[in-house]
Amino acid sequence: DQYQKVPNGSTAYAQQGGSCQYIGQTAAIVGQVNLMPQSVVMEGVVINGDRNKVHIHSLAQIMENVCISVDRTTNLHAYSDPMEKINPYQTQDFYEGECWVGDGATVEPGCTLESCRIHNFARVGHNSKVLKGAQISAYAQVLPGSVVLKDQIVGEGEIWGGAPAQKLGKVNKFDTKKGWPFAGANRRA
């Protein structure tokens, strides 16, 4: 099944793996973009998958005015064909240059993601920038206005903030046991 968005008269397609919950009318989806079931892409989002793949997993929320871009694979160890015979002295990296947003992850309004990985139930605060090769691990939070530098790894359940981003603390241990839609919902004030 194909979902088609035609920005500026181009004929790019975004592949849709099931039923995407919502795609905003002003969203521009170009190239190899895989939208999994129940993912949400809001208004004004630009997802540019013309050079490599973008994966938006189930229950992921891409909020307003987010820009997601990918790079070509530049690593000599990345192979375009998975069936290609691999030199045993080299490592294999099929995902270099791609962008992944994991299950239940939230990318808040105004963010820029460049060929990075946002793991399950992670949250990227509004107007943040995540540069190429960076990884935001599961249940981690990047505070609003932060810049996660190239190849930086935010550990599981950590809170990072600032420009450049640095570790500021850990997410409450009770909140890491539940997904973000439910985190803290039963807590009394």
MILUM-559949 format. One record per residue (C-alpha): x, y, z; residue in three letters. Coordinates in nm, 4 decimals. Layout:
N
+----------+----------+----------+------+
|        u |        v |        w | type |
+----------+----------+----------+------+
|        X |        Y |        Z |  ALA |
...
+----------+----------+----------+------+
//
This chain:
189
+----------+----------+----------+------+
|        u |        v |        w | type |
+----------+----------+----------+------+
|   0.0000 |   0.0000 |   0.0000 |  ASP |
|   0.1425 |   0.3407 |  -0.0927 |  GLN |
|   0.0725 |   0.6772 |   0.0622 |  TYR |
|   0.1464 |   0.9636 |  -0.1717 |  GLN |
|   0.2349 |   1.3220 |  -0.0817 |  LYS |
|   0.3271 |   1.5400 |  -0.3749 |  VAL |
|   0.5267 |   1.8418 |  -0.2525 |  PRO |
|   0.5965 |   2.1009 |  -0.5226 |  ASN |
|   0.4856 |   1.8697 |  -0.8017 |  GLY |
|   0.7409 |   1.5917 |  -0.7397 |  SER |
|   0.6377 |   1.2273 |  -0.7622 |  THR |
|   0.7922 |   1.0942 |  -0.4389 |  ALA |
|   0.6181 |   0.8222 |  -0.2418 |  TYR |
|   0.6215 |   0.7363 |   0.1248 |  ALA |
|   0.5723 |   0.3720 |   0.2021 |  GLN |
|   0.3114 |   0.3099 |   0.4667 |  GLN |
|   0.3323 |  -0.0150 |   0.6646 |  GLY |
|  -0.0278 |  -0.0454 |   0.7787 |  GLY |
|  -0.2525 |   0.2360 |   0.8851 |  SER |
|  -0.0747 |   0.5502 |   0.9959 |  CYS |
|  -0.2864 |   0.7221 |   1.2609 |  GLN |
|  -0.2588 |   1.0739 |   1.1186 |  TYR |
|  -0.0603 |   1.2681 |   0.8598 |  ILE |
|  -0.1049 |   1.6456 |   0.8634 |  GLY |
|  -0.2323 |   1.8109 |   0.5471 |  GLN |
|   0.0713 |   2.0387 |   0.5263 |  THR |
|   0.3269 |   1.7631 |   0.5985 |  ALA |
|   0.5804 |   1.6974 |   0.3202 |  ALA |
|   0.6954 |   1.3360 |   0.3004 |  ILE |
|   0.9546 |   1.2669 |   0.0326 |  VAL |
|   1.1401 |   0.9491 |  -0.0652 |  GLY |
|   1.1905 |   0.6291 |   0.1340 |  GLN |
|   0.9798 |   0.6928 |   0.4437 |  VAL |
|   0.8305 |   0.4008 |   0.6352 |  ASN |
|   0.5360 |   0.5049 |   0.8547 |  LEU |
|   0.4290 |   0.2220 |   1.0846 |  MET |
|   0.0758 |   0.1686 |   1.2215 |  PRO |
|  -0.0553 |   0.4261 |   1.4684 |  GLN |
|   0.2294 |   0.6727 |   1.4089 |  SER |
|   0.1404 |   1.0419 |   1.3994 |  VAL |
|   0.2943 |   1.3066 |   1.1720 |  VAL |
|   0.1530 |   1.6525 |   1.2417 |  MET |
|   0.1193 |   1.9699 |   1.0326 |  GLU |
|   0.4238 |   2.1379 |   0.8792 |  GLY |
|   0.6525 |   1.8348 |   0.9208 |  VAL |
|   0.9164 |   1.7784 |   0.6522 |  VAL |
|   1.0524 |   1.4234 |   0.6215 |  ILE |
|   1.3163 |   1.4020 |   0.3500 |  ASN |
|   1.4026 |   1.0406 |   0.2726 |  GLY |
|   1.5374 |   1.0971 |  -0.0768 |  ASP |
|   1.8982 |   0.9950 |   0.0043 |  ARG |
|   1.8323 |   0.7158 |   0.2546 |  ASN |
|   1.5534 |   0.5621 |   0.4638 |  LYS |
|   1.3470 |   0.7157 |   0.7433 |  VAL |
|   1.1624 |   0.4797 |   0.9806 |  HIS |
|   0.8813 |   0.6130 |   1.2009 |  ILE |
|   0.7711 |   0.3256 |   1.4266 |  HIS |
|   0.4359 |   0.2486 |   1.5899 |  SER |
|   0.2887 |   0.5035 |   1.8308 |  LEU |
|   0.5654 |   0.7539 |   1.7498 |  ALA |
|   0.4580 |   1.1184 |   1.7496 |  GLN |
|   0.6252 |   1.3695 |   1.5202 |  ILE |
|   0.4812 |   1.7039 |   1.6262 |  MET |
|   0.4425 |   2.0299 |   1.4306 |  GLU |
|   0.7207 |   2.1851 |   1.2190 |  ASN |
|   0.9766 |   1.9064 |   1.2692 |  VAL |
|   1.2422 |   1.8552 |   1.0005 |  CYS |
|   1.3871 |   1.5061 |   0.9503 |  ILE |
|   1.6675 |   1.4556 |   0.6988 |  SER |
|   1.8997 |   1.1675 |   0.6144 |  VAL |
|   2.2420 |   1.1276 |   0.4559 |  ASP |
|   2.3834 |   0.8886 |   0.2031 |  ARG |
|   2.5883 |   0.6089 |   0.3496 |  THR |
|   2.9461 |   0.7289 |   0.3656 |  THR |
|   3.0865 |   0.4405 |   0.5656 |  ASN |
|   3.2886 |   0.1916 |   0.3599 |  LEU |
|   3.1431 |  -0.0830 |   0.5786 |  HIS |
|   2.7845 |  -0.0109 |   0.4742 |  ALA |
|   2.6555 |  -0.2317 |   0.1960 |  TYR |
|   2.3608 |  -0.1470 |  -0.0253 |  SER |
|   2.2725 |  -0.5117 |  -0.0856 |  ASP |
|   2.2284 |  -0.7279 |   0.2284 |  PRO |
|   2.3019 |  -1.0419 |   0.0224 |  MET |
|   2.6394 |  -0.9095 |  -0.0920 |  GLU |
|   2.9347 |  -1.1168 |   0.0230 |  LYS |
|   3.0983 |  -0.9380 |   0.3170 |  ILE |
|   3.4686 |  -0.9211 |   0.3821 |  ASN |
|   3.5162 |  -1.0986 |   0.7210 |  PRO |
|   3.7677 |  -0.8329 |   0.8300 |  TYR |
|   3.5146 |  -0.5520 |   0.8029 |  GLN |
|   3.2175 |  -0.4745 |   1.0202 |  THR |
|   2.8718 |  -0.4462 |   0.8729 |  GLN |
|   2.6626 |  -0.1349 |   0.9265 |  ASP |
|   2.3430 |  -0.1376 |   0.7222 |  PHE |
|   2.1867 |   0.1575 |   0.9046 |  TYR |
|   2.4472 |   0.4293 |   0.8641 |  GLU |
|   2.2839 |   0.7478 |   0.7366 |  GLY |
|   1.9258 |   0.6384 |   0.8151 |  GLU |
|   1.6938 |   0.7997 |   1.0691 |  CYS |
|   1.4884 |   0.5906 |   1.3139 |  TRP |
|   1.2173 |   0.7082 |   1.5530 |  VAL |
|   1.1258 |   0.4188 |   1.7852 |  GLY |
|   0.7966 |   0.2920 |   1.9243 |  ASP |
|   0.6181 |   0.5472 |   2.1389 |  GLY |
|   0.8889 |   0.8118 |   2.0959 |  ALA |
|   0.7904 |   1.1792 |   2.0887 |  THR |
|   0.9617 |   1.4503 |   1.8852 |  VAL |
|   0.8191 |   1.7825 |   2.0002 |  GLU |
|   0.7525 |   2.0875 |   1.7761 |  PRO |
|   1.0345 |   2.2666 |   1.5949 |  GLY |
|   1.2987 |   1.9915 |   1.6238 |  CYS |
|   1.5564 |   1.8969 |   1.3627 |  THR |
|   1.6730 |   1.5351 |   1.3302 |  LEU |
|   1.9675 |   1.4512 |   1.1043 |  GLU |
|   2.0373 |   1.0795 |   1.0403 |  SER |
|   1.9999 |   0.9795 |   1.4060 |  CYS |
|   1.8225 |   0.7210 |   1.6213 |  ARG |
|   1.5521 |   0.7988 |   1.8721 |  ILE |
|   1.4804 |   0.4771 |   2.0642 |  HIS |
|   1.1532 |   0.3561 |   2.2172 |  ASN |
|   0.9649 |   0.5957 |   2.4451 |  PHE |
|   1.2344 |   0.8635 |   2.4263 |  ALA |
|   1.1353 |   1.2301 |   2.4162 |  ARG |
|   1.3081 |   1.5126 |   2.2288 |  VAL |
|   1.2032 |   1.8553 |   2.3633 |  GLY |
|   1.0822 |   2.1329 |   2.1365 |  HIS |
|   1.3306 |   2.3287 |   1.9229 |  ASN |
|   1.6063 |   2.0726 |   1.9867 |  SER |
|   1.8564 |   1.9535 |   1.7295 |  LYS |
|   1.9871 |   1.5958 |   1.7102 |  VAL |
|   2.2855 |   1.5700 |   1.4766 |  LEU |
|   2.4073 |   1.2874 |   1.2537 |  LYS |
|   2.4938 |   0.9601 |   1.4247 |  GLY |
|   2.3522 |   1.0598 |   1.7651 |  ALA |
|   2.1445 |   0.8100 |   1.9609 |  GLN |
|   1.8768 |   0.8874 |   2.2166 |  ILE |
|   1.8275 |   0.5640 |   2.4138 |  SER |
|   1.5006 |   0.4268 |   2.5492 |  ALA |
|   1.3122 |   0.6422 |   2.8032 |  TYR |
|   1.5675 |   0.9232 |   2.7727 |  ALA |
|   1.4685 |   1.2894 |   2.7593 |  GLN |
|   1.6358 |   1.5708 |   2.5706 |  VAL |
|   1.5270 |   1.9028 |   2.7191 |  LEU |
|   1.3861 |   2.1828 |   2.5005 |  PRO |
|   1.6370 |   2.3887 |   2.3001 |  GLY |
|   1.9181 |   2.1331 |   2.3319 |  SER |
|   2.1753 |   2.0326 |   2.0713 |  VAL |
|   2.2835 |   1.6672 |   2.0785 |  VAL |
|   2.6168 |   1.6592 |   1.8975 |  LEU |
|   2.7311 |   1.4258 |   1.6207 |  LYS |
|   2.7774 |   1.0612 |   1.7306 |  ASP |
|   2.6787 |   1.1424 |   2.0906 |  GLN |
|   2.4922 |   0.8715 |   2.2855 |  ILE |
|   2.2293 |   0.9623 |   2.5434 |  VAL |
|   2.2017 |   0.6650 |   2.7808 |  GLY |
|   1.8837 |   0.4832 |   2.8759 |  GLU |
|   1.6646 |   0.6853 |   3.1103 |  GLY |
|   1.8984 |   0.9865 |   3.1164 |  GLU |
|   1.8006 |   1.3531 |   3.0998 |  ILE |
|   2.0197 |   1.5708 |   2.8783 |  TRP |
|   2.0031 |   1.9424 |   2.8109 |  GLY |
|   2.1973 |   2.2435 |   2.6895 |  GLY |
|   2.3867 |   2.3424 |   2.3799 |  ALA |
|   2.5921 |   2.1301 |   2.3493 |  PRO |
|   2.3831 |   1.8761 |   2.5417 |  ALA |
|   2.5234 |   1.7161 |   2.8539 |  GLN |
|   2.3857 |   1.4747 |   3.1106 |  LYS |
|   2.1801 |   1.6490 |   3.3790 |  LEU |
|   2.0237 |   1.3541 |   3.5587 |  GLY |
|   1.8133 |   1.0408 |   3.5338 |  LYS |
|   1.4439 |   0.9875 |   3.4643 |  VAL |
|   1.2427 |   0.8729 |   3.7681 |  ASN |
|   1.2820 |   0.4941 |   3.7974 |  LYS |
|   0.9044 |   0.4467 |   3.8162 |  PHE |
|   0.8514 |   0.6321 |   3.4884 |  ASP |
|   1.0977 |   0.4130 |   3.2970 |  THR |
|   0.8879 |   0.1023 |   3.3634 |  LYS |
|   0.5959 |   0.2447 |   3.1647 |  LYS |
|   0.5670 |   0.4018 |   2.8238 |  GLY |
|   0.5430 |   0.7805 |   2.8076 |  TRP |
|   0.1711 |   0.7955 |   2.7371 |  PRO |
|   0.1186 |   0.6341 |   3.0789 |  PHE |
|   0.4186 |   0.7614 |   3.2740 |  ALA |
|   0.3100 |   0.9352 |   3.5910 |  GLY |
|  -0.0593 |   0.9110 |   3.5027 |  ALA |
|  -0.1520 |   0.7380 |   3.8290 |  ASN |
|   0.0696 |   0.9495 |   4.0516 |  ARG |
|  -0.1018 |   1.1776 |   4.3020 |  ARG |
|   0.0058 |   1.5377 |   4.3324 |  ALA |
+----------+----------+----------+------+
//
